[in-house]
Every structure is written in structure tokens, then in C-alpha cells.
Amino acid sequence: MTDASARSARGAAVGRGIGIGLMYGLWRPRVLGSWRVPATGPVILAVNHTHGIDGPMLMGTAPRPVHFLIKKEAFVGPLDPFLRGIGQLKVDRHGVDRNAITDALGVLGDGGVLGIFPEGTRGEGDFASLRAGLAYFALRSGAPIVPVAVLGSARRRSRLISAVPPLRSRIDVVFGDPFAAGDGSGRRTRKALDDATVRIQERLTAHLAGARRLTGH
């Protein structure tokens, strides 16, 4: 691990501490299945995305520090050094961002946890439209994918701050079983990438449906 990687890992650990304090202080997270996240080694957390607090919520409830790929538009003003300082990764969503790819693969190569919103942006949070980035990272690194459903964050909005759920409301975070994106052949062709994306979407959609049944959301 390089000095930069070590600093990033330490930063993500600090970010986890901040996330724990904020998320449990402002809301009432209920975390289910966190034991399914492998305790060591590279892991990709694939998270549905319906609200701005989904990333911080996962940072505060995941059992390990998480490095999220975050849109570059969020890295403005004082948020830029802060997000970098807590190990988060800037990505340009409007093209092939080779720096972000290198950074993300570096996290996985160092045995860390990479957080991805596979839909690419905030939306319905139903995994209906997946980008190929998740499959690419999984096939390149060989890291297992753990599906995560964050539920309750979009059901209601705070009357005081419309951009967040009501304070002290319950947010359910449900971790699924880890799975491999590839078919075991080790291929990284375009067809292998497309097949992996379909396979991932099926697993994520099934996990989300199960999580909704389990939590009642």
C-alpha cells in the first residue's frame, strides 16, 4: 500500500466515524445483515440511490470504512478537501474518467471497500437502469459485490429541510449476500461485461424486492 493509499484508508475510517455520529444522531438507522459484508479483502457495495443521505447513511452503518465514487459536482468549495480527506473518490459521470477508474481499482487492489450507486444518479432507486461501471470494476478486480438497499429515505421529506427525511425517522439499511459478477471464466470481453451487467441487475433487483418485503417499505 502506498502512502497515498494509506492516507485514503485512514481518511475513510475517519469518514466512517463521522457518518456514525451524524446518521445515528440525526436519524434512527436499522441495520440488517451487515455480517454478510466480508470482514477482509476487496468488496464492492452496490447501493440503490433515492436520496442525498444514502451515501453518508451507508458510510455510518457499514461494518467497514467505505470509499464512495461521488460525482465531481459535489467537490466544490470546502467540501472538496473534506471529501478527499475522508477517502472519497471524485468521478466525472459524463465521460470515461480514467483517474476515477484508477483510484477505484486502487481501493480494491488494497483490499478496501468501494461504494457505488450503479444507477449512476439519484432516481427511483429500483436498479432498473444500471451502468456498466459496476460490472467493469467487479470483473477487473475479482471483488465480490454486496447488494445494499437503503429504504425509507425517500418516503417522506422533512418539513424543516425538504432535501432530507424527517429527523429521527427510521431508515432501514439491508445488506445482501455477496456474489461474483463473472461467470467463472475470467473473461473481460464486451460480451462478458454485458452478461455480468444483466447478472448483477437480476441479483440487485431480487435483493431490493426481498428487502422491501422484510422491512415493509
N, C-alpha and C positions, 0 to 999 in steps of 0.2 A: 504494500500500500504506500503510495506516495504521500508527501507532506500535505499536498492539496487534498488528497482523498481523506487523509486522517482528519484534517480540519473540517471537511464537509461532514464526515461521520460524527464528529463531536458536535458540530452545529445542529445536525438533525436530532441528536439526543437532547440538546437544549430546546429545540423546537418542540419535541415531544413533551418536555416538562411544561413549557408554556401552554401547549394545547390542552394538557391535562387540567391545568389550573383554570383556564378560560372556559373550556367546554363543560367541565363539571361544576364550575362556579356559576355559569350563566344558564345552563340547561340541565336536563336530567337524562343523560345518556343511559340506555340499557344495552349492554354489550353481550351478544350471544355468539358462541362458537369461536372465540378468539384463540382457543387452544389449537384450532386447526391450522393456524399460521406456523410453518416450520420455525423452530427456535433458532436455527442457524442456517447459513447458506443463503444464496440469492433467491429472492421471492419477488413476484410481481403482484401487487394488489390492484385488481380491476374493479373500479368503483362506479356505480351509477351516479348521475350528476343532475340534480334538480335545483340546487340552492347554493348560494355562495359560501355557506358554512360547511359544506360537505367535506372539503379538503381539511380544514382545521379540525373538524369533528373526528376524522379518521386519524389525524396526527395525534390527537389526545386520547384515542381509545384503542388504537392498535397496540399489540404487545411489544412491538419493536419500533425504533425510530424509522420514519418514512421520508424518502426523498421524492417529492412530487414534481412531475412535469407541469409547469404553470405557464399560462400564456404570457408572452412578453409584455402585453399591455398592463399587467399588474405590477411590473417592476418600474414604478415611477416614484420620483421624489425619495423620501426617506424609506419607502417600502423596498426600494431596490437593494440597498446594503443590508436591510433587515432580512429579507427573504434569502439572499445569498448567504448571510451569516448563519441561518438555521438550516442550511443544506438543501435548499430548494433549487430546482433547475428551470431556467428560462427557456421557452421554446416559441419559435415563430410558427404559428399554425397555418400560415398562408403559403408555405413552400417547404422544401426539404431543408431542414435546419441541421446541418451536419455537426455543428457544435453541440446541439442538444442531444443528438444521437450518440456522439462520443461520450458525453457526460453521463447519459443514462446507462450505456453499456459499461462505463467505468464503475458506476454504483453496483451493478450486478456482478461485474468481474471481481469486485472487492468483497462480495458476499453480502451486499446490503439489500435493502428493501426499496423497490421502485413503485411509486404510486401513479396510476394512470387513470384518467377518465377516457375510456375507449370510444365514447361517442364524440369526443373532441371538444364539446362545448356544452354549456348548460341547456337542458331541454326537458323532455318528458321523463327522462331517467329510466327508460324501459329497455335499453340496449337494442332498440330497433334498428339503429344505423351505426355500425361500427367502422372505424377507420382501420387501415391495415397496420398501423404503427404497433399496436399491442402484439399482433402475431409476429411481426418482424423482430421485436425485442425478445419475445419468448423463443423463437426459433434460433436466433443468433446466440443467445446466452444459455439456452437449455434450462432456464429458470422455470419452476412451476408457477402457475397462475392460481391465485386465490380470489374467487369472486367475493365482492363485498356489496351488500345492499344497505344504503343509508335511507331509512324510511321515517317519515313524519316531518322532515324538514320543509316540505313544500305544502303540507296540508293546510296550515294556517299561517298568516303573517302577523307580526307584532303590530299593535295599534300605535306604538311609540316609534318604532323603526320598521318601516314596511319591508326592508330588504332582508330581515331575519325572522325566524319563527318567534312566537311569543316567549319571553324569558321564562325559564323554569318549566317549559313544556318538555314532554318526553320525546327523545329521538332514539330510535332503535337502530343499532349497527349490527348487522348479521354477517358473520364470516362463513364462507362455504368451504368445502373440501378442496384441497389443492389438486390441480390436474396438469398434465402435459399438453401443450398446444400441438405438438407434432404427432406424426403417425408412427414414430419409432424408426423411420428410415434415415433420419438425419439430413434429408434433402432440404435445400433452401431455395428452390426454384420458384418462379412466379406462381405455378400451379400449387406448389406446396404451401405458399403463403396464402393463396385464395382458399385452399381447403382448410387450412388452420383457422382462418378468419371465420369460416362457416362453423367449424367445430367449436370455436370459442363462443360465438354468438349463441349457439344452442345451449351450451353449459351455463353461460351467464343468464340467459333468459329463464332457464329452468330454476336456477338458484333464486332469482328475483321473485318468481311465482311462489316458490316454497317459502321464502322469507315473508312474503305478504300474508300467506296463509298462517304462518307461525305467529306473526305479530298482530294480525288483524288490520293492517294498514291497506 
